[in-house]
Amino acid sequence: QVQLVESGGGLVQTGDSLRLSCAASGRAFSTYTMGWFRQAPGKERDFVAAINWGGGNAYYANSVKGRFTISRDNAKNTVYLQMNSLKPEDTAVYYCAADRRAMNTNPLYYDYWGQGTQVTVSS
């Protein structure tokens, strides 16, 4: 069992940066693929980024590639999402998720979810 808590969201302007953190509790954290998803009002929950258990492989949605960086520190049971060059279209609730299986982009495959943290980017 894994419990996830996101933090670091806020209100920023276009071009600003934020770093989201996801603190995990549970013995098996280091064996899980970790992902970030986001959901804007009235929209589907979309994949943002994922990282494998060892931290050696990462995958990004095309919309954030080159701007966002996912990383993890298994010793601290924490996964991060560094968000640079933020745009108004990045506005959403961002969710951290854990997947017992191989890295994927489908939220249905993720087993555990955090409560979400709001990111709002104004123009």
C-alpha positions, -999 to +999 in steps of 0.1 A: +000+000+000+012+035-009-002+069+002+007+099-018+005+136-009+012+164-035+024+199-026+040+229-043+011+242-065+001+278-066-008+309-086+019+320-110+023+341-142+031+329-177+068+320-180+072+313-143+084+280-127+071+257-100+083+225-085+057+200-074+065+174-048+048+141-040+056+125-007+050+088-005+045+065+025+047+028+021+075+002+020+073-005-018+077+030-031+111+023-047+096-005-068+068+016-084+066+036-115+056+071-106+035+094-127+021+129-129-013+136-144-034+168-146-070+176-150-084+210-160-120+220-152-144+201-174-116+181-190-103+145-189-074+136-166-044+137-189-009+122-186+020+145-180+051+125-171+062+092-157+095+078-143+105+042-137+115+027-104+152+033-108+148+068-122+167+060-153+138+063-178+113+091-181+085+098-205+066+130-211+035+142-228+043+161-260+026+192-245+052+195-217+083+180-233+113+203-229+096+224-202+088+199-174+112+174-157+102+145-136+126+130-110+126+109-079+146+103-048+138+069-035+158+075-003+134+103+005+103+086-008+096+116-030+089+123-067+092+158-082+079+177-112+099+207-122+077+229-143+093+257-163+080+282-189+045+277-176+016+286-198-021+294-191-030+260-207-010+243-179-036+254-154-050+222-138-051+201-107-019+180-107-020+145-094+007+122-084+002+085-090+019+051-084+018+021-107+029-014-098+034-022-135+057-009-162+056+027-170+025+038-190+004+068-198-031+054-191-044+065-157-064+032-154-032+013-148-022+034-118-030+019-084-026+048-060-034+085-063-027+117-043-053+143-035-040+168-061-025+202-060-038+232-079-016+250-104-030+282-119-010+302-146-023+336-154-015+356-185 
